[in-house]
Amino acid sequence: MTLWHVAFASRLDVILRDGIVPDGRAPVVFAFRDYGDAARWAGTVQWTYLDDDDMPRLIVIVEFDADPAVCEAASDRTLDVPRSSVVLRDGSVPPTAIRHVEVLVSALLSRLAS
């Protein structure tokens, strides 16, 4: 099963070295079954957390392989995306499961255009 995780680009080195690990606020990793939902969430995150210059922070979308047996649909609408597109993964994602990383520029451009 392919999933997508949204993160700040500043975490990319750690993600590539250690994998995707829970951030301490929750014992799970949030991911998306649909790339489009991941990209929409990335745009929201990019503009919600502006840096000191009031510019959006760079975001990455990390594509990875996951075992469907360790994933489950989110039980609430914590993230503002369709419930069926958000999954929780117990534990962490090893770096060997990461398939591709995309630096998201389109969220910035789509916000400026709309």
N, C-alpha and C positions, 0 to 999 in steps of 0.2 A: 504494500500500500504506500503510495506517495503522499506526503504531507508537506506543508509549508509553514515555517515559523518566521515571525517578524521580530526583528531586534534592531537596536541602534548599531550603526556601523562601528562605533567605538568599541563594541564588544566582539568584533569579528575575529581578531587574533585569538582571543580566549576560546571562542566557539570552535575555531578550526583546530586549536590545540587540544582542548578538553571535551569538546562536544557541547551540546545544549543541555544545560543543567537548570533545575528550578532556581528561581531568584531569591528564595528565602521567605517571600510573602505567602507562597503557596507551594505545597510539595509536588507540584505537577508542572509540566511544560505545556503551554498553550500552542496549538497548531491548527491548521485549516486543511480540510479535505479539498477545497476549491481554491485554485490560485487567484481567481478574481476576488474572492472574499479576503484573501490575505493581502492583496494589493489595496483594496479599499480600507482595510484596517490599518495598513502601513501609512496611507495618506492621512488618516485620522490621527495616528500617533505622531507623525511627523509635524503636524501643526499644533497638536496639543502641548507638546514639550518643545517650546522654542528655546534657542540658546540665548546667550547674553546680548547678541546683536539683533535679536528679534528675527532671526533667520531660521528656517526649519533645519532640524538636525538630519544628517544623512541616515537613512534606514536601509537595512538589507533584508531580503527575503531569502531564507535558507530552505532549500528543497532537500528532503531526506526520506529515506526508506524507513518504514515502521511496521512492526508486527501488529496486525489488526487486533490480536488478542489482548494487547496491553493498552488499547485506546478505547475511549468511551465518549459518547456525545455529552456535551456540557448540559448540566441539569438546570441551568438558569441563563438569563440573558446578560451575564456579566459584560460580555463584549457586544457591541452594537452591530452584530451581523446575524444572519439566519442561524438559529440554533443547530440545525443539521450540519452546518459547515465548521463548527468549532468542536474540537476534540481535546480531551485532556489525556496526557500520557504520564503514567506513573514513572518515577525514576528520572532517567536522563536519556539523551540521545548520544550514542558514542560518535566520535569524529569519523569513524569508518562508515557510518550510515549516511553521512552528508554527501549529496550528489552534486549540488550546484548552489552557488551563492550569487544573487543579483543585487547590485546596488540600485536602489530605487530612486530614479530621477523623475519618473512619470508622475508620482504623487505631487511633487512640487509643481510641475508644469500644469497638471490638471486643475490644481487649486487656483493657479494664477489665471488660467483661461476661463474659469467658471465665475 
